Amino acid sequence: MLISSAYAQSAGGTGGGDGLMGLLPIVLMFVLLYFMMIRPQMKRQKEHKLMVEALKSGDEVIAAGGILGRITKVSDSYVTVEVGESSQIVVQRGAVQTLLPKGTIKGTGKDA
């Protein structure tokens, strides 16, 4: 009887490696979360920041809310967007969501 209980105590005492193996799935989930969600989001933010910094007069853009227009004036914090023949709006530079290829907008401004 004493020998069998000694074996049971010895087997339970070597479970120190099980703690690390139990932590491995949690660490693996955080690594997957980083590569599948956090890193792509940071890349999109960096690309948007570079696009906003490179805005210039004449660029055709889509601003927040789906406003489509051509940039007529650029300042440090704001851009003036021509949305019709005689209508212009001022929006923050960060509100510009998409830079469109030249010639996308038809019938606005001097091209009409």
N, C-alpha and C positions, 0 to 999 in steps of 0.2 A: 503494500500500500504506500509506503513512503517513497518508493522509487517512482511509481506512476505519477504521484502528485509533483515530484521534482521535475519530471519531464514536462508536465503541463506548465509549470512556472517558467521553465527555461524557454519554452516555445513562445510564451507571451512576452517575454522580456526582449526578444529580438525584433519587435515590431517598429523600431525607430524609422526604418526605410518606408514604411507604409504612410507616414505623415507626409513625406515628400511626394510620394506617388498620388496622394489625395489632393495635393496642391497643384499638380501638373495640369489637370483639365481646366482649372480656373485661369492659370497663366496662359494656356493655349487659347482660351476664349478671349482674353484681353489682346493677345497678339492678333488674332483674326479680326477683332473689332477695329483695331488700329489700321490694319491694311485694307479692310473692306469699307470702312466708313470715314474715319478721321482723316487719313492721308488723302483720299480723293477730294474731300471737302476743302482741305487746305490748298490743294492744287488749283481747284476752281476759284477760290478766293484770290489767289496770287494772279491767275490769268485775268480775272475781272479788274483787279487793281491796275495791272499793266495796260489793259484796254482803256480804262477810264483816264489814265495819265496820258495816253497817246491821242486823245480826241483832238480834232482840229476842225476848223471851219470848212464846211462843204461835206462833211461826213453824214451819211444817212444812218439814223439810229432808231431803235425802239426804246422808249423811256418807260418808267414804271406806270402801270395801268394800261399798257398797250398803246401809248401815244406814239405815232409814227411821224417822223419829220426829219428835216435837214438842219444841221447845226449852222447857225449864221454868225455866232459870236461865242468865244470861249474866254472865261475868266478863271481865277484861281479856284473858286468854289462852285461856280454856276456856269451853265451853258444856256444860250438862247436857241431855241428850236423853232424853226418855221414849220407850222403845221398846215398852213393854207397859203393862198396867194398873198394875203395881207395880214395874216394872224401869226403872231409869235408868242411863245411862252418861255418862261425862264424856269429851269429845273436845276436841281443840284446835280453835280457831276456823278455822284454815286447812284442817282436814279436812272442813269442810262444803263439798260440791261444788255442790249445787243447792238453790235455794229453791223450794219447791212452792207452788202456789196454795192458798189457805185451803180447807179441807174435803176435801182430797185423801185424807187418812188417815181411815179409818172404823174405829170400834171400839177406839180408843185413848183412854184417859183418861176424862174426864167426859162425852164425847159418846156413849159406848156405851150 
